[in-house]
């Protein structure tokens, strides 16, 4: 069974590079963004992009559903 990784901060310097590296490694990635439309072009194919904010409990709880590892 493949693990799924949650990544926050995918539009930032470190998060963006980590996102690319995870995609190259063939990892299942869910990327949480406050404004996903702003980073759609930066997200590698196969990455799940969802709207949310780590400071909002409900969106964070939704983002973490089914996640094995998270990078903040």
mmCIF file of the N, C-alpha and C atoms, coordinates in Angstrom:
data_MODEL
# 
_entry.id   MODEL 
# 
loop_
_atom_site.group_PDB 
_atom_site.id 
_atom_site.type_symbol 
_atom_site.label_atom_id 
_atom_site.label_alt_id 
_atom_site.label_comp_id 
_atom_site.label_asym_id 
_atom_site.label_entity_id 
_atom_site.label_seq_id 
_atom_site.pdbx_PDB_ins_code 
_atom_site.Cartn_x 
_atom_site.Cartn_y 
_atom_site.Cartn_z 
_atom_site.occupancy 
_atom_site.B_iso_or_equiv 
_atom_site.pdbx_formal_charge 
_atom_site.auth_seq_id 
_atom_site.auth_comp_id 
_atom_site.auth_asym_id 
_atom_site.auth_atom_id 
_atom_site.pdbx_PDB_model_num 
ATOM 1   N N  . UNK A 1 1  ? 0.845   -1.180 0.000   1.00 0.00 ? 1  UNK A N  1 
ATOM 2   C CA . UNK A 1 1  ? 0.000   0.000  0.000   1.00 0.00 ? 1  UNK A CA 1 
ATOM 3   C C  . UNK A 1 1  ? 0.892   1.246  0.000   1.00 0.00 ? 1  UNK A C  1 
ATOM 4   N N  . UNK A 1 2  ? 0.605   2.153  -0.928  1.00 0.00 ? 2  UNK A N  1 
ATOM 5   C CA . UNK A 1 2  ? 1.391   3.376  -0.999  1.00 0.00 ? 2  UNK A CA 1 
ATOM 6   C C  . UNK A 1 2  ? 0.954   4.361  0.069   1.00 0.00 ? 2  UNK A C  1 
ATOM 7   N N  . UNK A 1 3  ? 1.929   5.047  0.611   1.00 0.00 ? 3  UNK A N  1 
ATOM 8   C CA . UNK A 1 3  ? 1.637   6.070  1.604   1.00 0.00 ? 3  UNK A CA 1 
ATOM 9   C C  . UNK A 1 3  ? 1.284   7.373  0.908   1.00 0.00 ? 3  UNK A C  1 
ATOM 10  N N  . UNK A 1 4  ? 0.491   8.176  1.599   1.00 0.00 ? 4  UNK A N  1 
ATOM 11  C CA . UNK A 1 4  ? 0.135   9.496  1.086   1.00 0.00 ? 4  UNK A CA 1 
ATOM 12  C C  . UNK A 1 4  ? 0.740   10.541 2.003   1.00 0.00 ? 4  UNK A C  1 
ATOM 13  N N  . UNK A 1 5  ? 1.324   11.552 1.393   1.00 0.00 ? 5  UNK A N  1 
ATOM 14  C CA . UNK A 1 5  ? 2.018   12.616 2.119   1.00 0.00 ? 5  UNK A CA 1 
ATOM 15  C C  . UNK A 1 5  ? 1.225   13.908 1.998   1.00 0.00 ? 5  UNK A C  1 
ATOM 16  N N  . UNK A 1 6  ? 1.035   14.584 3.115   1.00 0.00 ? 6  UNK A N  1 
ATOM 17  C CA . UNK A 1 6  ? 0.439   15.919 3.102   1.00 0.00 ? 6  UNK A CA 1 
ATOM 18  C C  . UNK A 1 6  ? 1.572   16.930 3.150   1.00 0.00 ? 6  UNK A C  1 
ATOM 19  N N  . UNK A 1 7  ? 1.517   17.885 2.234   1.00 0.00 ? 7  UNK A N  1 
ATOM 20  C CA . UNK A 1 7  ? 2.508   18.959 2.206   1.00 0.00 ? 7  UNK A CA 1 
ATOM 21  C C  . UNK A 1 7  ? 1.789   20.290 2.327   1.00 0.00 ? 7  UNK A C  1 
ATOM 22  N N  . UNK A 1 8  ? 2.203   21.094 3.289   1.00 0.00 ? 8  UNK A N  1 
ATOM 23  C CA . UNK A 1 8  ? 1.702   22.460 3.390   1.00 0.00 ? 8  UNK A CA 1 
ATOM 24  C C  . UNK A 1 8  ? 2.835   23.375 2.939   1.00 0.00 ? 8  UNK A C  1 
ATOM 25  N N  . UNK A 1 9  ? 2.501   24.549 2.505   1.00 0.00 ? 9  UNK A N  1 
ATOM 26  C CA . UNK A 1 9  ? 3.536   25.492 2.079   1.00 0.00 ? 9  UNK A CA 1 
ATOM 27  C C  . UNK A 1 9  ? 4.147   25.169 0.726   1.00 0.00 ? 9  UNK A C  1 
ATOM 28  N N  . UNK A 1 10 ? 3.388   24.495 -0.127  1.00 0.00 ? 10 UNK A N  1 
ATOM 29  C CA . UNK A 1 10 ? 3.899   24.112 -1.439  1.00 0.00 ? 10 UNK A CA 1 
ATOM 30  C C  . UNK A 1 10 ? 4.208   25.281 -2.360  1.00 0.00 ? 10 UNK A C  1 
ATOM 31  N N  . UNK A 1 11 ? 3.701   26.462 -2.027  1.00 0.00 ? 11 UNK A N  1 
ATOM 32  C CA . UNK A 1 11 ? 3.984   27.634 -2.864  1.00 0.00 ? 11 UNK A CA 1 
ATOM 33  C C  . UNK A 1 11 ? 5.227   28.385 -2.398  1.00 0.00 ? 11 UNK A C  1 
ATOM 34  N N  . UNK A 1 12 ? 5.782   27.980 -1.275  1.00 0.00 ? 12 UNK A N  1 
ATOM 35  C CA . UNK A 1 12 ? 6.981   28.632 -0.755  1.00 0.00 ? 12 UNK A CA 1 
ATOM 36  C C  . UNK A 1 12 ? 8.261   28.057 -1.343  1.00 0.00 ? 12 UNK A C  1 
ATOM 37  N N  . UNK A 1 13 ? 9.370   28.638 -0.974  1.00 0.00 ? 13 UNK A N  1 
ATOM 38  C CA . UNK A 1 13 ? 10.673  28.237 -1.511  1.00 0.00 ? 13 UNK A CA 1 
ATOM 39  C C  . UNK A 1 13 ? 10.988  26.781 -1.170  1.00 0.00 ? 13 UNK A C  1 
ATOM 40  N N  . UNK A 1 14 ? 10.978  26.436 0.102   1.00 0.00 ? 14 UNK A N  1 
ATOM 41  C CA . UNK A 1 14 ? 11.319  25.068 0.524   1.00 0.00 ? 14 UNK A CA 1 
ATOM 42  C C  . UNK A 1 14 ? 10.206  24.097 0.132   1.00 0.00 ? 14 UNK A C  1 
ATOM 43  N N  . UNK A 1 15 ? 8.959   24.454 0.430   1.00 0.00 ? 15 UNK A N  1 
ATOM 44  C CA . UNK A 1 15 ? 7.838   23.575 0.119   1.00 0.00 ? 15 UNK A CA 1 
ATOM 45  C C  . UNK A 1 15 ? 7.706   23.279 -1.364  1.00 0.00 ? 15 UNK A C  1 
ATOM 46  N N  . UNK A 1 16 ? 7.939   24.268 -2.193  1.00 0.00 ? 16 UNK A N  1 
ATOM 47  C CA . UNK A 1 16 ? 7.860   24.074 -3.642  1.00 0.00 ? 16 UNK A CA 1 
ATOM 48  C C  . UNK A 1 16 ? 8.905   23.107 -4.150  1.00 0.00 ? 16 UNK A C  1 
ATOM 49  N N  . UNK A 1 17 ? 10.101  23.191 -3.610  1.00 0.00 ? 17 UNK A N  1 
ATOM 50  C CA . UNK A 1 17 ? 11.161  22.277 -4.017  1.00 0.00 ? 17 UNK A CA 1 
ATOM 51  C C  . UNK A 1 17 ? 10.919  20.868 -3.482  1.00 0.00 ? 17 UNK A C  1 
ATOM 52  N N  . UNK A 1 18 ? 10.392  20.786 -2.267  1.00 0.00 ? 18 UNK A N  1 
ATOM 53  C CA . UNK A 1 18 ? 10.058  19.480 -1.710  1.00 0.00 ? 18 UNK A CA 1 
ATOM 54  C C  . UNK A 1 18 ? 8.946   18.832 -2.528  1.00 0.00 ? 18 UNK A C  1 
ATOM 55  N N  . UNK A 1 19 ? 7.956   19.609 -2.922  1.00 0.00 ? 19 UNK A N  1 
ATOM 56  C CA . UNK A 1 19 ? 6.866   19.096 -3.739  1.00 0.00 ? 19 UNK A CA 1 
ATOM 57  C C  . UNK A 1 19 ? 7.400   18.497 -5.035  1.00 0.00 ? 19 UNK A C  1 
ATOM 58  N N  . UNK A 1 20 ? 8.292   19.205 -5.698  1.00 0.00 ? 20 UNK A N  1 
ATOM 59  C CA . UNK A 1 20 ? 8.878   18.698 -6.948  1.00 0.00 ? 20 UNK A CA 1 
ATOM 60  C C  . UNK A 1 20 ? 9.650   17.408 -6.704  1.00 0.00 ? 20 UNK A C  1 
ATOM 61  N N  . UNK A 1 21 ? 10.417  17.357 -5.635  1.00 0.00 ? 21 UNK A N  1 
ATOM 62  C CA . UNK A 1 21 ? 11.214  16.169 -5.321  1.00 0.00 ? 21 UNK A CA 1 
ATOM 63  C C  . UNK A 1 21 ? 10.322  14.960 -5.016  1.00 0.00 ? 21 UNK A C  1 
ATOM 64  N N  . UNK A 1 22 ? 9.269   15.183 -4.257  1.00 0.00 ? 22 UNK A N  1 
ATOM 65  C CA . UNK A 1 22 ? 8.346   14.093 -3.948  1.00 0.00 ? 22 UNK A CA 1 
ATOM 66  C C  . UNK A 1 22 ? 7.692   13.562 -5.221  1.00 0.00 ? 22 UNK A C  1 
ATOM 67  N N  . UNK A 1 23 ? 7.359   14.456 -6.139  1.00 0.00 ? 23 UNK A N  1 
ATOM 68  C CA . UNK A 1 23 ? 6.751   14.049 -7.408  1.00 0.00 ? 23 UNK A CA 1 
ATOM 69  C C  . UNK A 1 23 ? 7.744   13.232 -8.237  1.00 0.00 ? 23 UNK A C  1 
ATOM 70  N N  . UNK A 1 24 ? 8.995   13.666 -8.297  1.00 0.00 ? 24 UNK A N  1 
ATOM 71  C CA . UNK A 1 24 ? 10.025  12.931 -9.036  1.00 0.00 ? 24 UNK A CA 1 
ATOM 72  C C  . UNK A 1 24 ? 10.206  11.530 -8.460  1.00 0.00 ? 24 UNK A C  1 
ATOM 73  N N  . UNK A 1 25 ? 10.092  11.423 -7.142  1.00 0.00 ? 25 UNK A N  1 
ATOM 74  C CA . UNK A 1 25 ? 10.227  10.127 -6.472  1.00 0.00 ? 25 UNK A CA 1 
ATOM 75  C C  . UNK A 1 25 ? 8.975   9.263  -6.602  1.00 0.00 ? 25 UNK A C  1 
ATOM 76  N N  . UNK A 1 26 ? 7.928   9.796  -7.244  1.00 0.00 ? 26 UNK A N  1 
ATOM 77  C CA . UNK A 1 26 ? 6.702   9.036  -7.460  1.00 0.00 ? 26 UNK A CA 1 
ATOM 78  C C  . UNK A 1 26 ? 5.805   8.905  -6.242  1.00 0.00 ? 26 UNK A C  1 
ATOM 79  N N  . UNK A 1 27 ? 5.928   9.830  -5.314  1.00 0.00 ? 27 UNK A N  1 
ATOM 80  C CA . UNK A 1 27 ? 5.130   9.780  -4.075  1.00 0.00 ? 27 UNK A CA 1 
ATOM 81  C C  . UNK A 1 27 ? 3.721   10.315 -4.309  1.00 0.00 ? 27 UNK A C  1 
ATOM 82  N N  . UNK A 1 28 ? 2.770   9.783  -3.554  1.00 0.00 ? 28 UNK A N  1 
ATOM 83  C CA . UNK A 1 28 ? 1.404   10.312 -3.538  1.00 0.00 ? 28 UNK A CA 1 
ATOM 84  C C  . UNK A 1 28 ? 1.401   11.527 -2.623  1.00 0.00 ? 28 UNK A C  1 
ATOM 85  N N  . UNK A 1 29 ? 1.076   12.683 -3.182  1.00 0.00 ? 29 UNK A N  1 
ATOM 86  C CA . UNK A 1 29 ? 1.132   13.924 -2.409  1.00 0.00 ? 29 UNK A CA 1 
ATOM 87  C C  . UNK A 1 29 ? -0.203  14.644 -2.466  1.00 0.00 ? 29 UNK A C  1 
ATOM 88  N N  . UNK A 1 30 ? -0.625  15.108 -1.306  1.00 0.00 ? 30 UNK A N  1 
ATOM 89  C CA . UNK A 1 30 ? -1.770  16.013 -1.180  1.00 0.00 ? 30 UNK A CA 1 
ATOM 90  C C  . UNK A 1 30 ? -1.186  17.337 -0.713  1.00 0.00 ? 30 UNK A C  1 
ATOM 91  N N  . UNK A 1 31 ? -1.439  18.385 -1.456  1.00 0.00 ? 31 UNK A N  1 
ATOM 92  C CA . UNK A 1 31 ? -0.878  19.696 -1.141  1.00 0.00 ? 31 UNK A CA 1 
ATOM 93  C C  . UNK A 1 31 ? -2.000  20.607 -0.647  1.00 0.00 ? 31 UNK A C  1 
ATOM 94  N N  . UNK A 1 32 ? -1.829  21.121 0.548   1.00 0.00 ? 32 UNK A N  1 
ATOM 95  C CA . UNK A 1 32 ? -2.804  22.016 1.166   1.00 0.00 ? 32 UNK A CA 1 
ATOM 96  C C  . UNK A 1 32 ? -2.389  23.457 0.899   1.00 0.00 ? 32 UNK A C  1 
ATOM 97  N N  . UNK A 1 33 ? -3.316  24.262 0.374   1.00 0.00 ? 33 UNK A N  1 
ATOM 98  C CA . UNK A 1 33 ? -3.017  25.667 0.076   1.00 0.00 ? 33 UNK A CA 1 
ATOM 99  C C  . UNK A 1 33 ? -4.221  26.533 0.392   1.00 0.00 ? 33 UNK A C  1 
ATOM 100 N N  . UNK A 1 34 ? -3.952  27.709 0.926   1.00 0.00 ? 34 UNK A N  1 
ATOM 101 C CA . UNK A 1 34 ? -5.055  28.657 1.183   1.00 0.00 ? 34 UNK A CA 1 
ATOM 102 C C  . UNK A 1 34 ? -5.687  29.108 -0.129  1.00 0.00 ? 34 UNK A C  1 
ATOM 103 N N  . UNK A 1 35 ? -4.862  29.305 -1.147  1.00 0.00 ? 35 UNK A N  1 
ATOM 104 C CA . UNK A 1 35 ? -5.329  29.760 -2.460  1.00 0.00 ? 35 UNK A CA 1 
ATOM 105 C C  . UNK A 1 35 ? -4.784  28.813 -3.535  1.00 0.00 ? 35 UNK A C  1 
ATOM 106 N N  . UNK A 1 36 ? -5.391  27.643 -3.692  1.00 0.00 ? 36 UNK A N  1 
ATOM 107 C CA . UNK A 1 36 ? -4.843  26.662 -4.634  1.00 0.00 ? 36 UNK A CA 1 
ATOM 108 C C  . UNK A 1 36 ? -4.774  27.156 -6.077  1.00 0.00 ? 36 UNK A C  1 
ATOM 109 N N  . UNK A 1 37 ? -5.657  28.074 -6.441  1.00 0.00 ? 37 UNK A N  1 
ATOM 110 C CA . UNK A 1 37 ? -5.616  28.593 -7.810  1.00 0.00 ? 37 UNK A CA 1 
ATOM 111 C C  . UNK A 1 37 ? -4.313  29.339 -8.103  1.00 0.00 ? 37 UNK A C  1 
ATOM 112 N N  . UNK A 1 38 ? -3.639  29.828 -7.070  1.00 0.00 ? 38 UNK A N  1 
ATOM 113 C CA . UNK A 1 38 ? -2.378  30.557 -7.260  1.00 0.00 ? 38 UNK A CA 1 
ATOM 114 C C  . UNK A 1 38 ? -1.206  29.636 -7.541  1.00 0.00 ? 38 UNK A C  1 
ATOM 115 N N  . UNK A 1 39 ? -1.325  28.345 -7.190  1.00 0.00 ? 39 UNK A N  1 
ATOM 116 C CA . UNK A 1 39 ? -0.187  27.442 -7.390  1.00 0.00 ? 39 UNK A CA 1 
ATOM 117 C C  . UNK A 1 39 ? -0.504  26.276 -8.322  1.00 0.00 ? 39 UNK A C  1 
ATOM 118 N N  . UNK A 1 40 ? -1.670  26.286 -8.934  1.00 0.00 ? 40 UNK A N  1 
ATOM 119 C CA . UNK A 1 40 ? -2.064  25.188 -9.819  1.00 0.00 ? 40 UNK A CA 1 
ATOM 120 C C  . UNK A 1 40 ? -0.999  24.893 -10.869 1.00 0.00 ? 40 UNK A C  1 
ATOM 121 N N  . UNK A 1 41 ? -0.423  25.918 -11.458 1.00 0.00 ? 41 UNK A N  1 
ATOM 122 C CA . UNK A 1 41 ? 0.582   25.721 -12.506 1.00 0.00 ? 41 UNK A CA 1 
ATOM 123 C C  . UNK A 1 41 ? 1.879   25.128 -11.960 1.00 0.00 ? 41 UNK A C  1 
ATOM 124 N N  . UNK A 1 42 ? 2.129   25.264 -10.665 1.00 0.00 ? 42 UNK A N  1 
ATOM 125 C CA . UNK A 1 42 ? 3.363   24.767 -10.061 1.00 0.00 ? 42 UNK A CA 1 
ATOM 126 C C  . UNK A 1 42 ? 3.263   23.325 -9.579  1.00 0.00 ? 42 UNK A C  1 
ATOM 127 N N  . UNK A 1 43 ? 2.039   22.822 -9.501  1.00 0.00 ? 43 UNK A N  1 
ATOM 128 C CA . UNK A 1 43 ? 1.809   21.497 -8.924  1.00 0.00 ? 43 UNK A CA 1 
ATOM 129 C C  . UNK A 1 43 ? 2.010   20.418 -9.983  1.00 0.00 ? 43 UNK A C  1 
ATOM 130 N N  . UNK A 1 44 ? 2.870   19.444 -9.690  1.00 0.00 ? 44 UNK A N  1 
ATOM 131 C CA . UNK A 1 44 ? 3.113   18.368 -10.650 1.00 0.00 ? 44 UNK A CA 1 
ATOM 132 C C  . UNK A 1 44 ? 1.854   17.525 -10.892 1.00 0.00 ? 44 UNK A C  1 
ATOM 133 N N  . UNK A 1 45 ? 1.733   16.938 -12.087 1.00 0.00 ? 45 UNK A N  1 
ATOM 134 C CA . UNK A 1 45 ? 0.593   16.059 -12.368 1.00 0.00 ? 45 UNK A CA 1 
ATOM 135 C C  . UNK A 1 45 ? 0.526   14.933 -11.336 1.00 0.00 ? 45 UNK A C  1 
ATOM 136 N N  . UNK A 1 46 ? -0.690  14.575 -10.949 1.00 0.00 ? 46 UNK A N  1 
ATOM 137 C CA . UNK A 1 46 ? -0.881  13.507 -9.986  1.00 0.00 ? 46 UNK A CA 1 
ATOM 138 C C  . UNK A 1 46 ? -0.942  13.977 -8.541  1.00 0.00 ? 46 UNK A C  1 
ATOM 139 N N  . UNK A 1 47 ? -0.624  15.246 -8.318  1.00 0.00 ? 47 UNK A N  1 
ATOM 140 C CA . UNK A 1 47 ? -0.685  15.807 -6.969  1.00 0.00 ? 47 UNK A CA 1 
ATOM 141 C C  . UNK A 1 47 ? -2.110  16.252 -6.679  1.00 0.00 ? 47 UNK A C  1 
ATOM 142 N N  . UNK A 1 48 ? -2.614  15.868 -5.525  1.00 0.00 ? 48 UNK A N  1 
ATOM 143 C CA . UNK A 1 48 ? -3.941  16.313 -5.110  1.00 0.00 ? 48 UNK A CA 1 
ATOM 144 C C  . UNK A 1 48 ? -3.786  17.683 -4.465  1.00 0.00 ? 48 UNK A C  1 
ATOM 145 N N  . UNK A 1 49 ? -4.502  18.656 -4.965  1.00 0.00 ? 49 UNK A N  1 
ATOM 146 C CA . UNK A 1 49 ? -4.415  20.022 -4.465  1.00 0.00 ? 49 UNK A CA 1 
ATOM 147 C C  . UNK A 1 49 ? -5.737  20.372 -3.803  1.00 0.00 ? 49 UNK A C  1 
ATOM 148 N N  . UNK A 1 50 ? -5.674  20.726 -2.502  1.00 0.00 ? 50 UNK A N  1 
ATOM 149 C CA . UNK A 1 50 ? -6.903  21.058 -1.791  1.00 0.00 ? 50 UNK A CA 1 
ATOM 150 C C  . UNK A 1 50 ? -6.789  22.414 -1.106  1.00 0.00 ? 50 UNK A C  1 
ATOM 151 N N  . UNK A 1 51 ? -7.939  23.041 -0.949  1.00 0.00 ? 51 UNK A N  1 
ATOM 152 C CA . UNK A 1 51 ? -8.014  24.343 -0.289  1.00 0.00 ? 51 UNK A CA 1 
ATOM 153 C C  . UNK A 1 51 ? -8.105  24.150 1.217   1.00 0.00 ? 51 UNK A C  1 
ATOM 154 N N  . UNK A 1 52 ? -7.325  24.926 1.950   1.00 0.00 ? 52 UNK A N  1 
ATOM 155 C CA . UNK A 1 52 ? -7.399  24.862 3.395   1.00 0.00 ? 52 UNK A CA 1 
ATOM 156 C C  . UNK A 1 52 ? -6.321  25.708 4.041   1.00 0.00 ? 52 UNK A C  1 
ATOM 157 N N  . UNK A 1 53 ? -6.368  25.757 5.358   1.00 0.00 ? 53 UNK A N  1 
ATOM 158 C CA . UNK A 1 53 ? -5.433  26.560 6.133   1.00 0.00 ? 53 UNK A CA 1 
ATOM 159 C C  . UNK A 1 53 ? -5.077  25.768 7.386   1.00 0.00 ? 53 UNK A C  1 
ATOM 160 N N  . UNK A 1 54 ? -3.796  25.643 7.677   1.00 0.00 ? 54 UNK A N  1 
ATOM 161 C CA . UNK A 1 54 ? -3.371  24.874 8.851   1.00 0.00 ? 54 UNK A CA 1 
ATOM 162 C C  . UNK A 1 54 ? -3.872  25.498 10.154  1.00 0.00 ? 54 UNK A C  1 
ATOM 163 N N  . UNK A 1 55 ? -4.266  26.752 10.129  1.00 0.00 ? 55 UNK A N  1 
ATOM 164 C CA . UNK A 1 55 ? -4.774  27.411 11.323  1.00 0.00 ? 55 UNK A CA 1 
ATOM 165 C C  . UNK A 1 55 ? -6.272  27.206 11.522  1.00 0.00 ? 55 UNK A C  1 
ATOM 166 N N  . UNK A 1 56 ? -6.927  26.561 10.562  1.00 0.00 ? 56 UNK A N  1 
ATOM 167 C CA . UNK A 1 56 ? -8.353  26.276 10.667  1.00 0.00 ? 56 UNK A CA 1 
ATOM 168 C C  . UNK A 1 56 ? -8.524  24.780 10.917  1.00 0.00 ? 56 UNK A C  1 
ATOM 169 N N  . UNK A 1 57 ? -8.996  24.441 12.092  1.00 0.00 ? 57 UNK A N  1 
ATOM 170 C CA . UNK A 1 57 ? -9.078  23.048 12.527  1.00 0.00 ? 57 UNK A CA 1 
ATOM 171 C C  . UNK A 1 57 ? -9.784  22.154 11.511  1.00 0.00 ? 57 UNK A C  1 
ATOM 172 N N  . UNK A 1 58 ? -10.949 22.564 11.038  1.00 0.00 ? 58 UNK A N  1 
ATOM 173 C CA . UNK A 1 58 ? -11.731 21.712 10.138  1.00 0.00 ? 58 UNK A CA 1 
ATOM 174 C C  . UNK A 1 58 ? -10.991 21.436 8.833   1.00 0.00 ? 58 UNK A C  1 
ATOM 175 N N  . UNK A 1 59 ? -10.375 22.447 8.241   1.00 0.00 ? 59 UNK A N  1 
ATOM 176 C CA . UNK A 1 59 ? -9.677  22.201 6.975   1.00 0.00 ? 59 UNK A CA 1 
ATOM 177 C C  . UNK A 1 59 ? -8.434  21.343 7.194   1.00 0.00 ? 59 UNK A C  1 
ATOM 178 N N  . UNK A 1 60 ? -7.784  21.505 8.326   1.00 0.00 ? 60 UNK A N  1 
ATOM 179 C CA . UNK A 1 60 ? -6.616  20.682 8.631   1.00 0.00 ? 60 UNK A CA 1 
ATOM 180 C C  . UNK A 1 60 ? -7.040  19.233 8.886   1.00 0.00 ? 60 UNK A C  1 
ATOM 181 N N  . UNK A 1 61 ? -8.134  19.049 9.588   1.00 0.00 ? 61 UNK A N  1 
ATOM 182 C CA . UNK A 1 61 ? -8.635  17.704 9.841   1.00 0.00 ? 61 UNK A CA 1 
ATOM 183 C C  . UNK A 1 61 ? -8.983  17.011 8.522   1.00 0.00 ? 61 UNK A C  1 
ATOM 184 N N  . UNK A 1 62 ? -9.616  17.716 7.623   1.00 0.00 ? 62 UNK A N  1 
ATOM 185 C CA . UNK A 1 62 ? -9.961  17.169 6.305   1.00 0.00 ? 62 UNK A CA 1 
ATOM 186 C C  . UNK A 1 62 ? -8.699  16.826 5.521   1.00 0.00 ? 62 UNK A C  1 
ATOM 187 N N  . UNK A 1 63 ? -7.721  17.727 5.547   1.00 0.00 ? 63 UNK A N  1 
ATOM 188 C CA . UNK A 1 63 ? -6.474  17.513 4.806   1.00 0.00 ? 63 UNK A CA 1 
ATOM 189 C C  . UNK A 1 63 ? -5.708  16.303 5.320   1.00 0.00 ? 63 UNK A C  1 
ATOM 190 N N  . UNK A 1 64 ? -5.790  16.038 6.617   1.00 0.00 ? 64 UNK A N  1 
ATOM 191 C CA . UNK A 1 64 ? -5.042  14.938 7.218   1.00 0.00 ? 64 UNK A CA 1 
ATOM 192 C C  . UNK A 1 64 ? -5.721  13.576 7.083   1.00 0.00 ? 64 UNK A C  1 
ATOM 193 N N  . UNK A 1 65 ? -6.952  13.535 6.613   1.00 0.00 ? 65 UNK A N  1 
ATOM 194 C CA . UNK A 1 65 ? -7.677  12.275 6.463   1.00 0.00 ? 65 UNK A CA 1 
ATOM 195 C C  . UNK A 1 65 ? -6.922  11.351 5.490   1.00 0.00 ? 65 UNK A C  1 
ATOM 196 N N  . UNK A 1 66 ? -6.536  10.184 5.948   1.00 0.00 ? 66 UNK A N  1 
ATOM 197 C CA . UNK A 1 66 ? -5.855  9.211  5.100   1.00 0.00 ? 66 UNK A CA 1 
ATOM 198 C C  . UNK A 1 66 ? -4.381  9.477  4.869   1.00 0.00 ? 66 UNK A C  1 
ATOM 199 N N  . UNK A 1 67 ? -3.817  10.412 5.612   1.00 0.00 ? 67 UNK A N  1 
ATOM 200 C CA . UNK A 1 67 ? -2.417  10.794 5.441   1.00 0.00 ? 67 UNK A CA 1 
ATOM 201 C C  . UNK A 1 67 ? -1.522  9.963  6.352   1.00 0.00 ? 67 UNK A C  1 
ATOM 202 N N  . UNK A 1 68 ? -0.374  9.540  5.825   1.00 0.00 ? 68 UNK A N  1 
ATOM 203 C CA . UNK A 1 68 ? 0.599   8.770  6.599   1.00 0.00 ? 68 UNK A CA 1 
ATOM 204 C C  . UNK A 1 68 ? 1.716   9.645  7.140   1.00 0.00 ? 68 UNK A C  1 
ATOM 205 N N  . UNK A 1 69 ? 2.112   10.659 6.372   1.00 0.00 ? 69 UNK A N  1 
ATOM 206 C CA . UNK A 1 69 ? 3.202   11.548 6.746   1.00 0.00 ? 69 UNK A CA 1 
ATOM 207 C C  . UNK A 1 69 ? 2.832   12.971 6.359   1.00 0.00 ? 69 UNK A C  1 
ATOM 208 N N  . UNK A 1 70 ? 3.221   13.945 7.169   1.00 0.00 ? 70 UNK A N  1 
ATOM 209 C CA . UNK A 1 70 ? 2.926   15.346 6.834   1.00 0.00 ? 70 UNK A CA 1 
ATOM 210 C C  . UNK A 1 70 ? 4.206   16.170 6.972   1.00 0.00 ? 70 UNK A C  1 
ATOM 211 N N  . UNK A 1 71 ? 4.376   17.076 6.023   1.00 0.00 ? 71 UNK A N  1 
ATOM 212 C CA . UNK A 1 71 ? 5.472   18.049 6.050   1.00 0.00 ? 71 UNK A CA 1 
ATOM 213 C C  . UNK A 1 71 ? 4.853   19.429 6.169   1.00 0.00 ? 71 UNK A C  1 
ATOM 214 N N  . UNK A 1 72 ? 5.294   20.167 7.194   1.00 0.00 ? 72 UNK A N  1 
ATOM 215 C CA . UNK A 1 72 ? 4.778   21.514 7.436   1.00 0.00 ? 72 UNK A CA 1 
ATOM 216 C C  . UNK A 1 72 ? 5.893   22.509 7.217   1.00 0.00 ? 72 UNK A C  1 
# 
